[in-house]
Amino acid sequence: MELDFRNLREDSATALNTLLGQITAHASRADLVRDVKAVCQHLHTLGVASLLVDGYPKDFFLNLGRAGESWRRLLAHLRARGEAPPPVTHLEPLLGAVAAGHWDMARRIVQDSATQRQVEADEYEDDVDWAILLQQLIAPREDAPGRTNELLVRLARSGANTYAERLEVAQALLQRDARAFFDAFEATRLAHEGQTEKLANSFTTPVDRFAPYRYVWFEGLALLRLGERVGLSSGDRFLYCPPLARVRMHVLVDEDWLIPLPT
């Protein structure tokens, strides 16, 4: 799969202008989730293009923040209307917010996110269990002691094969064991590489939705940030986690390119 990020960036900017003009507060839940998810994907494309084409980490972090804030506004709006949030496995906006170091934004996203499987969304149990554990690692619920261990046990049951490496990452993170953390992280990265290359070589993979995540691993960057937060750091280079995407740079999110929903 050949990706031209200059053209993809132009296409995403055009698509954003259209999408942002059609999103309204009274739209149906299904339309809002669909359109805001697309907005986040296009913002991620803009950010990744700035990183890979121009070498501008500032614009990368800015657009990850814009996507995270747009997702947060969607979640808050649905909560205010008394409607269910999107499926918990829709993780990219949250992972991008963490990768960009927007911890308060990430906490607020977790606060309004789904906390259980939505059967109508055709989610797999292991995917849901990992997503909920990730939420807990990002923003632990202080009112629920023991919840993290419960979630670890749940994932060990449902994802013993599919999430074995990620489970080890989570356990090492909680134990603040640097060697175990980075060993497990590399094993997880290798699993991600296999899946990513398989998608890249498939004729059925949608280019526009896959492009921002082809060369940049948002989950990996978020896990590295979680490690940094508890003092686990490494100067090693990891494929799909570009060094420029790992610099520490807090970029404030302005009102440009944000969805027109109440804040």
Beta strands, then each sheet from edge to edge (+ up, - down):
end
